[in-house]
Amino acid sequence: ETGGNLRIFTQGKPEYPPHSTRLLPRKMAMSTALSRRIAHLDMDAFFVNVELLENPALRGTPIIVAPLGPRSVVCSASYEARAHGVRSGMPLSRARNLSPNATVLPLRGDYRHYSRAVMAILHDLSPYVEQVSVDEAFVDLTGAYLHGQDPVALAQRARDRIAQELSLPSSAGVAPNKLLAKMASTGSKPNGLW
């Protein structure tokens, strides 16, 4: 890898990855870039919803998941707590001031198990999955799209499987690039597809 351009060297000759458009004529490169389909899947209030699987009586109430301690920050907040202004990354002390009736749960769920299960479902769609955090990933659906499959229907199938098999809500967005896919999934929250 040199100068930001990804090249794979084999026996002294550079080979570009199959998705590279570097060697294609400009018009072909543009049409290839426009035919890409990237899905971004993001789990909704992941830590909260995993905790709700173990404690469903708290459903519909303000919940904050954070490690307990004097300098703790919010890992996740239910949409009921978010309505009071609580956000991920916020100091727990501030979150408690904004939503004093919220239930604060320490990190304790089996988050890795659920994260791995979600990623396995995404790998069933495409071998090209880029996990960017415990609860979100990009999935390259270009191959399926070029073979006549609807990438939006594939993203919905993944969301349905996650809901059925894991009982967790998720949001997804499908677009020609990662930036737009991320914006689409953010715009479709909670529990939507754009």
HELIX and SHEET records of a PDB file:
HELIX    1   1 ARG A   26  LEU A   34  1                                   9    
HELIX    2   2 PHE A   46  GLU A   54  1                                   9    
HELIX    3   3 PRO A   56  LEU A   58  5                                   3    
HELIX    4   4 TYR A   79  ARG A   82  1                                   4    
HELIX    5   5 LEU A   92  LEU A   98  1                                   7    
HELIX    6   6 TYR A  111  LEU A  125  1                                  15    
HELIX    7   7 THR A  142  LEU A  146  1                                   5    
HELIX    8   8 PRO A  151  LEU A  166  1                                  16    
HELIX    9   9 LYS A  178  GLY A  187  1                                  10    
SHEET    1   A 2 ILE A   8  THR A  10  0                                        
SHEET    2   A 2 LYS A  13  GLU A  15 -1                                        
SHEET    1   B 4 VAL A 129  SER A 133  0                                        
SHEET    2   B 4 GLU A 136  ASP A 140 -1                                        
SHEET    3   B 4 ILE A  38  MET A  43 -1                                        
SHEET    4   B 4 SER A 170  ALA A 175 -1                                        
SHEET    1   C 3 SER A  76  ALA A  77  0                                        
SHEET    2   C 3 ILE A  63  VAL A  65 -1                                        
SHEET    3   C 3 THR A 103  LEU A 105  1                                        
END                                                                             
